[in-house]
């Protein structure tokens, strides 16, 4: 009987120790699961958050850099277009001013020759006709059609007064040729030749 009790006590002691050890292991596992794993998860999440933050920061910096580069290129392009436009405007203005100067010069030359011809038409008809023929290309160049018609009528009025000697000892033929060449280019509709001027003068 005593041996049976001893065996039972040993078995009870063994099972008690095993149960205690199992409980300890269980508590340890629960502690590991409840404390260590959340701590590890927190660490892992923190690291992931840092990686995500670094990736987002890099992405934003790249976007800002790309936007800055595009803006700089746009500014350079805009400046280039502005400079090209300004250069074109200056060149166009320069060309316009040059044409205006040429037109004004031709007008002045035509007016001077016109005045000389008008002053000498009685005293020196051949000189007057010579000046008229020189004034015609100038009036054509500056586009003063009214003065052109007036001086062409003057030529028609003075020519009958000239003699063959006047043509031999002057450059009237040469000047007349230059005037007629200019009138041929201008007279596309038949409105600026001598016959038309004669008709308008007679009317």
PASEBA-1860 file (N, C-alpha, C; in nm, 3 decimals):
! residues 203
1> XXXXXXXX> 0.083/-0.121/0.000/0.000/0.000/0.000/0.086/0.124/0.000 ~ 0.185/0.124/0.080/0.276/0.238/0.087/0.350/0.258/-0.044 ~ 0.380/0.147/-0.110/0.450/0.160/-0.239/0.358/0.222/-0.342 ~ 0.232/0.187/-0.334/0.135/0.243/-0.430/0.122/0.392/-0.408 ~ 0.121/0.429/-0.281/0.113/0.573/-0.251/0.235/0.648/-0.300 ~ 0.348/0.585/-0.282/0.472/0.649/-0.330/0.470/0.667/-0.481 ~ 0.420/0.563/-0.546/0.413/0.571/-0.695/0.318/0.681/-0.735 ~ 0.204/0.688/-0.666/0.106/0.792/-0.698/0.163/0.932/-0.670
9> XXXXXXXX> 0.236/0.941/-0.561/0.295/1.072/-0.529/0.397/1.113/-0.634 ~ 0.476/1.011/-0.677/0.575/1.042/-0.782/0.506/1.083/-0.913 ~ 0.397/1.009/-0.944/0.325/1.043/-1.067/0.261/1.181/-1.054 ~ 0.206/1.208/-0.935/0.144/1.339/-0.914/0.248/1.449/-0.925 ~ 0.364/1.422/-0.866/0.472/1.520/-0.871/0.519/1.540/-1.015 ~ 0.528/1.429/-1.091/0.573/1.437/-1.230/0.474/1.515/-1.315 ~ 0.344/1.479/-1.297/0.240/1.549/-1.376/0.230/1.695/-1.336 ~ 0.243/1.718/-1.206/0.237/1.857/-1.159/0.351/1.939/-1.220
17> XXXXXXXX> 0.468/1.880/-1.219/0.584/1.950/-1.278/0.564/1.972/-1.427 ~ 0.508/1.870/-1.494/0.486/1.881/-1.638/0.383/1.988/-1.668 ~ 0.275/1.988/-1.585/0.171/2.089/-1.607/0.225/2.228/-1.580 ~ 0.303/2.238/-1.473/0.363/2.368/-1.441/0.454/2.417/-1.553 ~ 0.533/2.319/-1.603/0.625/2.353/-1.714/0.548/2.391/-1.839 ~ 0.436/2.318/-1.864/0.354/2.349/-1.981/0.291/2.487/-1.969 ~ 0.245/2.513/-1.846/0.187/2.647/-1.822/0.292/2.755/-1.843 ~ 0.415/2.727/-1.794/0.523/2.824/-1.810/0.552/2.847/-1.958
25> XXXXXXXX> 0.559/2.735/-2.031/0.584/2.747/-2.176/0.471/2.824/-2.245 ~ 0.350/2.792/-2.201/0.235/2.860/-2.262/0.239/3.009/-2.235 ~ 0.268/3.041/-2.110/0.279/3.184/-2.075/0.390/3.250/-2.154 ~ 0.501/3.176/-2.168/0.613/3.232/-2.245/0.574/3.256/-2.390 ~ 0.503/3.156/-2.446/0.460/3.172/-2.587/0.363/3.290/-2.600 ~ 0.267/3.295/-2.505/0.172/3.404/-2.509/0.241/3.541/-2.493 ~ 0.341/3.541/-2.402/0.417/3.665/-2.382/0.491/3.703/-2.509 ~ 0.547/3.600/-2.575/0.620/3.625/-2.701/0.525/3.679/-2.808
33> XXXXXXXX> 0.409/3.611/-2.815/0.312/3.653/-2.917/0.253/3.789/-2.882 ~ 0.228/3.812/-2.759/0.160/3.936/-2.718/0.252/4.054/-2.704 ~ 0.380/4.031/-2.680/0.471/4.144/-2.655/0.580/4.154/-2.762 ~ 0.650/4.043/-2.782/0.765/4.047/-2.873/0.720/4.067/-3.017 ~ 0.620/3.989/-3.061/0.576/4.000/-3.200/0.522/4.140/-3.231 ~ 0.435/4.198/-3.144/0.392/4.336/-3.172/0.509/4.434/-3.179 ~ 0.609/4.410/-3.087/0.726/4.498/-3.092/0.800/4.484/-3.224 ~ 0.815/4.356/-3.269/0.880/4.332/-3.398/0.800/4.393/-3.512
41> XXXXXXXX> 0.667/4.378/-3.505/0.582/4.437/-3.608/0.595/4.589/-3.610 ~ 0.603/4.646/-3.490/0.621/4.791/-3.482/0.752/4.833/-3.545 ~ 0.858/4.754/-3.515/0.989/4.787/-3.573/0.985/4.775/-3.725 ~ 0.924/4.666/-3.773/0.915/4.645/-3.918/0.831/4.755/-3.984 ~ 0.720/4.791/-3.920/0.637/4.897/-3.974/0.710/5.031/-3.976 ~ 0.788/5.054/-3.869/0.866/5.177/-3.863/0.967/5.183/-3.976 ~ 1.035/5.069/-3.999/1.131/5.064/-4.109/1.063/5.083/-4.244 ~ 0.946/5.020/-4.260/0.872/5.034/-4.386/0.827/5.178/-4.406
49> XXXXXXXX> 0.784/5.240/-4.293/0.742/5.378/-4.300/0.858/5.468/-4.342 ~ 0.975/5.440/-4.287/1.093/5.519/-4.324/1.126/5.501/-4.472 ~ 1.116/5.373/-4.519/1.144/5.349/-4.662/1.041/5.420/-4.750 ~ 0.912/5.412/-4.707/0.807/5.480/-4.783/0.829/5.631/-4.784 ~ 0.866/5.682/-4.666/0.892/5.827/-4.655/1.008/5.868/-4.745 ~ 1.115/5.786/-4.744/1.230/5.816/-4.828/1.193/5.809/-4.976 ~ 1.112/5.708/-5.013/1.070/5.694/-5.153/0.983/5.812/-5.194 ~ 0.891/5.853/-5.105/0.803/5.966/-5.135/0.883/6.095/-5.147
57> XXXXXXXX> 0.979/6.112/-5.057/1.064/6.231/-5.061/1.142/6.237/-5.193 ~ 1.199/6.122/-5.233/1.273/6.115/-5.358/1.183/6.147/-5.477 ~ 1.061/6.091/-5.475/0.965/6.115/-5.584/0.930/6.263/-5.593 ~ 0.902/6.325/-5.478/0.866/6.467/-5.477/0.984/6.552/-5.526 ~ 1.104/6.518/-5.480/1.222/6.593/-5.524/1.243/6.581/-5.674 ~ 1.221/6.459/-5.727/1.235/6.439/-5.872/1.131/6.520/-5.949 ~ 1.007/6.520/-5.896/0.901/6.597/-5.962/0.932/6.746/-5.960 ~ 0.981/6.794/-5.846/1.017/6.936/-5.834/1.132/6.969/-5.929
65> XXXXXXXX> 1.232/6.879/-5.935/1.345/6.900/-6.024/1.301/6.903/-6.169 ~ 1.211/6.810/-6.206/1.161/6.806/-6.344/1.081/6.931/-6.377 ~ 0.999/6.975/-6.281/0.920/7.096/-6.302/1.010/7.219/-6.315 ~ 1.115/7.224/-6.231/1.209/7.335/-6.237/1.282/7.337/-6.372 ~ 1.324/7.219/-6.416/1.393/7.209/-6.545/1.303/7.253/-6.660 ~ 1.178/7.206/-6.657/1.082/7.244/-6.762/1.057/7.394/-6.760 ~ 1.044/7.450/-6.640/1.021/7.593/-6.627/1.140/7.671/-6.683 ~ 1.260/7.627/-6.652/1.380/7.694/-6.704/1.385/7.687/-6.856
73> XXXXXXXX> 1.350/7.569/-6.911/1.348/7.554/-7.057/1.242/7.644/-7.119 ~ 1.125/7.650/-7.053/1.018/7.736/-7.104/1.060/7.882/-7.102 ~ 1.129/7.922/-6.996/1.175/8.060/-6.985/1.276/8.091/-7.095 ~ 1.370/7.997/-7.116/1.471/8.016/-7.222/1.404/8.025/-7.358 ~ 1.306/7.936/-7.382/1.235/7.936/-7.510/1.157/8.065/-7.528 ~ 1.093/8.110/-7.420/1.017/8.235/-7.428/1.109/8.354/-7.455 ~ 1.225/8.354/-7.389/1.322/8.460/-7.412/1.372/8.458/-7.555 ~ 1.397/8.336/-7.608/1.444/8.323/-7.745/1.340/8.376/-7.843
81> XXXXXXXX> 1.212/8.335/-7.821/1.105/8.382/-7.908/1.092/8.533/-7.898 ~ 1.103/8.585/-7.775/1.093/8.729/-7.757/1.206/8.802/-7.829 ~ 1.328/8.747/-7.816/1.443/8.808/-7.883/1.429/8.800/-8.035 ~ 1.381/8.683/-8.083/1.362/8.667/-8.227/1.255/8.764/-8.277 ~ 1.146/8.774/-8.200/1.040/8.866/-8.239/1.087/9.011/-8.239 ~ 1.165/9.047/-8.137/1.218/9.183/-8.129/1.316/9.209/-8.243 ~ 1.401/9.107/-8.273/1.496/9.122/-8.383/1.424/9.141/-8.516 ~ 1.318/9.059/-8.535/1.240/9.071/-8.659/1.174/9.208/-8.668
89> XXXXXXXX> 1.118/9.253/-8.554/1.052/9.383/-8.552/1.151/9.495/-8.583 ~ 1.272/9.485/-8.524/1.374/9.588/-8.550/1.416/9.587/-8.696 ~ 1.437/9.466/-8.751/1.476/9.457/-8.891/1.366/9.509/-8.983 ~ 1.239/9.474/-8.949/1.127/9.522/-9.029/1.116/9.673/-9.021 ~ 1.131/9.725/-8.899/1.125/9.870/-8.880/1.237/9.939/-8.955 ~ 1.356/9.880/-8.950/1.471/9.936/-9.021/1.445/9.937/-9.171 ~ 1.388/9.824/-9.220/1.357/9.817/-9.363/1.251/9.920/-9.401 ~ 1.149/9.934/-9.315/1.042/10.032/-9.343/1.097/10.174/-9.344
97> XXXXXXXX> 1.184/10.201/-9.246/1.244/10.335/-9.241/1.329/10.360/-9.365 ~ 1.404/10.254/-9.407/1.485/10.268/-9.528/1.400/10.297/-9.650 ~ 1.286/10.228/-9.662/1.196/10.253/-9.775/1.136/10.393/-9.767 ~ 1.102/10.436/-9.645/1.047/10.569/-9.628/1.148/10.676/-9.668 ~ 1.275/10.651/-9.631/1.380/10.746/-9.667/1.397/10.753/-9.819 ~ 1.397/10.632/-9.882/1.410/10.629/-10.028/1.292/10.700/-10.095 ~ 1.171/10.675/-10.042/1.052/10.738/-10.099/1.057/10.890/-10.082 ~ 1.098/10.934/-9.963/1.107/11.078/-9.937/1.213/11.143/-10.023
105> XXXXXXXX> 1.324/11.072/-10.041/1.432/11.124/-10.125/1.385/11.138/-10.269 ~ 1.317/11.034/-10.319/1.266/11.039/-10.456/1.165/11.152/-10.473 ~ 1.080/11.173/-10.371/0.982/11.281/-10.376/1.051/11.417/-10.381 ~ 1.157/11.431/-10.301/1.231/11.558/-10.299/1.299/11.585/-10.433 ~ 1.360/11.480/-10.488/1.427/11.494/-10.618/1.325/11.531/-10.726 ~ 1.212/11.460/-10.726/1.108/11.490/-10.825/1.057/11.632/-10.812 ~ 1.033/11.676/-10.689/0.982/11.812/-10.667/1.083/11.918/-10.711 ~ 1.211/11.894/-10.682/1.316/11.990/-10.721/1.324/12.002/-10.873
113> XXXXXXXX> 1.326/11.887/-10.942/1.334/11.888/-11.088/1.207/11.948/-11.149 ~ 1.094/11.918/-11.088/0.967/11.974/-11.133/0.970/12.126/-11.125 ~ 1.019/12.178/-11.014/1.028/12.323/-10.995/1.124/12.385/-11.095 ~ 1.239/12.321/-11.116/1.336/12.371/-11.213/1.276/12.374/-11.353 ~ 1.205/12.266/-11.390/1.143/12.261/-11.523/1.038/12.370/-11.539 ~ 0.960/12.394/-11.435/0.856/12.496/-11.442/0.916/12.636/-11.456 ~ 1.031/12.658/-11.390/1.095/12.789/-11.396/1.164/12.815/-11.530 ~ 1.209/12.706/-11.597/1.285/12.725/-11.722/1.205/12.690/-11.847
121> XXXXXXXX> 1.076/12.662/-11.834/0.998/12.617/-11.948/0.987/12.723/-12.057 ~ 0.996/12.851/-12.018/0.988/12.960/-12.117/1.126/12.999/-12.165 ~ 1.218/13.017/-12.070/1.352/13.064/-12.107/1.439/12.956/-12.169 ~ 1.421/12.831/-12.129/1.504/12.722/-12.179/1.420/12.595/-12.188 ~ 1.340/12.581/-12.293/1.249/12.467/-12.304/1.321/12.331/-12.305 ~ 1.436/12.326/-12.370/1.506/12.196/-12.376/1.551/12.152/-12.236 ~ 1.597/12.247/-12.154/1.635/12.215/-12.016/1.513/12.174/-11.935 ~ 1.402/12.241/-11.961/1.279/12.209/-11.890/1.234/12.066/-11.920
129> XXXXXXXX> 1.238/12.029/-12.050/1.199/11.893/-12.087/1.296/11.792/-12.028 ~ 1.425/11.825/-12.029/1.526/11.737/-11.969/1.494/11.713/-11.822 ~ 1.462/11.820/-11.748/1.431/11.807/-11.606/1.300/11.729/-11.585 ~ 1.205/11.748/-11.675/1.079/11.674/-11.664/1.104/11.524/-11.677 ~ 1.183/11.486/-11.779/1.213/11.344/-11.799/1.290/11.286/-11.680 ~ 1.373/11.367/-11.614/1.446/11.320/-11.495/1.353/11.308/-11.375 ~ 1.250/11.393/-11.369/1.157/11.391/-11.256/1.060/11.273/-11.264 ~ 1.030/11.229/-11.387/0.930/11.122/-11.403/0.969/10.995/-11.327
137> XXXXXXXX> 1.094/10.940/-11.339/1.130/10.820/-11.261/1.121/10.841/-11.110 ~ 1.155/10.967/-11.067/1.148/10.996/-10.923/1.004/10.991/-10.874 ~ 0.911/11.048/-10.951/0.770/11.044/-10.911/0.714/10.902/-10.916 ~ 0.761/10.824/-11.012/0.718/10.683/-11.018/0.765/10.609/-10.894 ~ 0.887/10.634/-10.853/0.945/10.565/-10.738/0.872/10.598/-10.609 ~ 0.834/10.724/-10.592/0.767/10.763/-10.466/0.616/10.748/-10.475 ~ 0.565/10.717/-10.594/0.421/10.690/-10.607/0.333/10.814/-10.610 ~ 0.390/10.930/-10.645/0.309/11.053/-10.649/0.247/11.066/-10.788
145> XXXXXXXX> 0.131/11.005/-10.805/0.069/10.994/-10.937/0.017/11.129/-10.989 ~ -0.032/11.212/-10.902/-0.083/11.343/-10.946/0.030/11.428/-11.003 ~ 0.142/11.433/-10.933/0.257/11.507/-10.983/0.310/11.445/-11.112 ~ 0.302/11.312/-11.120/0.347/11.243/-11.241/0.262/11.285/-11.361 ~ 0.132/11.289/-11.344/0.045/11.332/-11.454/0.072/11.477/-11.492 ~ 0.094/11.562/-11.389/0.117/11.705/-11.414/0.244/11.725/-11.497 ~ 0.351/11.656/-11.460/0.476/11.679/-11.530/0.475/11.615/-11.669 ~ 0.397/11.509/-11.686/0.383/11.450/-11.819/0.307/11.544/-11.912
153> XXXXXXXX> 0.207/11.613/-11.861/0.136/11.713/-11.942/0.229/11.829/-11.977 ~ 0.317/11.864/-11.882/0.412/11.971/-11.909/0.506/11.932/-12.023 ~ 0.550/11.806/-12.022/0.637/11.759/-12.131/0.566/11.772/-12.265 ~ 0.440/11.731/-12.271/0.363/11.738/-12.395/0.342/11.881/-12.441 ~ 0.335/11.973/-12.346/0.317/12.114/-12.380/0.446/12.177/-12.432 ~ 0.561/12.133/-12.379/0.688/12.197/-12.415/0.752/12.133/-12.538 ~ 0.731/12.004/-12.559/0.799/11.933/-12.669/0.783/12.000/-12.805 ~ 0.665/12.051/-12.840/0.652/12.116/-12.971/0.742/12.238/-12.990
161> XXXXXXXX> 0.791/12.294/-12.880/0.877/12.412/-12.889/1.022/12.376/-12.921 ~ 1.057/12.250/-12.910/1.195/12.210/-12.929/1.226/12.190/-13.077 ~ 1.355/12.206/-13.109/1.404/12.184/-13.245/1.496/12.063/-13.244 ~ 1.534/12.019/-13.363/1.626/11.906/-13.372/1.759/11.938/-13.308 ~ 1.796/12.068/-13.311/1.922/12.110/-13.249/1.919/12.088/-13.097 ~ 1.803/12.109/-13.040/1.790/12.088/-12.894/1.817/11.941/-12.857 ~ 1.776/11.850/-12.943/1.796/11.708/-12.916/1.941/11.665/-12.939 ~ 2.008/11.733/-13.033/2.146/11.697/-13.065/2.243/11.739/-12.955
169> XXXXXXXX> 2.216/11.849/-12.892/2.311/11.906/-12.796/2.263/11.889/-12.651 ~ 2.185/11.787/-12.625/2.140/11.761/-12.487/2.125/11.610/-12.467 ~ 2.091/11.572/-12.347/2.069/11.431/-12.314/1.919/11.400/-12.303 ~ 1.839/11.474/-12.379/1.694/11.455/-12.370/1.655/11.314/-12.412 ~ 1.717/11.266/-12.524/1.683/11.130/-12.570/1.711/11.026/-12.462 ~ 1.826/11.039/-12.398/1.864/10.943/-12.294/1.768/10.950/-12.176 ~ 1.737/11.072/-12.133/1.646/11.089/-12.020/1.505/11.042/-12.056 ~ 1.465/11.068/-12.180/1.333/11.026/-12.224/1.323/10.874/-12.225
177> XXXXXXXX> 1.430/10.808/-12.267/1.430/10.662/-12.268/1.411/10.606/-12.127 ~ 1.484/10.662/-12.030/1.469/10.617/-11.891/1.329/10.641/-11.837 ~ 1.270/10.756/-11.873/1.134/10.787/-11.827/1.033/10.691/-11.888 ~ 1.049/10.662/-12.018/0.955/10.574/-12.085/0.964/10.431/-12.033 ~ 1.085/10.386/-12.000/1.100/10.252/-11.943/1.027/10.242/-11.809 ~ 1.039/10.347/-11.728/0.967/10.348/-11.600/0.817/10.351/-11.619 ~ 0.771/10.426/-11.719/0.627/10.434/-11.746/0.573/10.301/-11.800 ~ 0.655/10.231/-11.880/0.612/10.102/-11.932/0.586/10.003/-11.818
185> XXXXXXXX> 0.672/10.005/-11.716/0.654/9.915/-11.602/0.531/9.954/-11.522 ~ 0.507/10.085/-11.514/0.396/10.133/-11.433/0.262/10.121/-11.505 ~ 0.264/10.134/-11.637/0.142/10.146/-11.716/0.080/10.010/-11.746 ~ 0.033/9.942/-11.645/-0.031/9.813/-11.666/-0.174/9.830/-11.716 ~ -0.240/9.939/-11.675/-0.380/9.962/-11.713/-0.395/10.075/-11.815 ~ -0.285/10.124/-11.871/-0.293/10.230/-11.971/-0.330/10.365/-11.915 ~ -0.304/10.388/-11.786/-0.345/10.513/-11.724/-0.234/10.616/-11.709 ~ -0.111/10.583/-11.747/-0.002/10.676/-11.720/0.086/10.704/-11.842
193> XXXXXXXX> 0.039/10.672/-11.960/0.121/10.702/-12.078/0.093/10.842/-12.128 ~ 0.170/10.883/-12.227/0.159/11.020/-12.275/0.025/11.047/-12.341 ~ -0.028/10.948/-12.410/-0.156/10.969/-12.478/-0.267/10.996/-12.377 ~ -0.267/10.923/-12.266/-0.367/10.944/-12.163/-0.350/11.081/-12.100 ~ -0.224/11.122/-12.078/-0.199/11.253/-12.019/-0.244/11.363/-12.113 ~ -0.222/11.342/-12.242/-0.265/11.443/-12.339/-0.418/11.458/-12.336 ~ -0.487/11.345/-12.328/-0.632/11.348/-12.326/-0.683/11.416/-12.199 ~ -0.621/11.382/-12.083/-0.666/11.442/-11.958/-0.634/11.591/-11.957
201> XXX> -0.523/11.634/-12.023/-0.489/11.775/-12.030/-0.586/11.849/-12.118 ~ -0.629/11.785/-12.227/-0.721/11.852/-12.318/-0.858/11.869/-12.254 ~ -0.895/11.765/-12.167/-1.024/11.775/-12.101/-1.020/11.880/-11.989
END
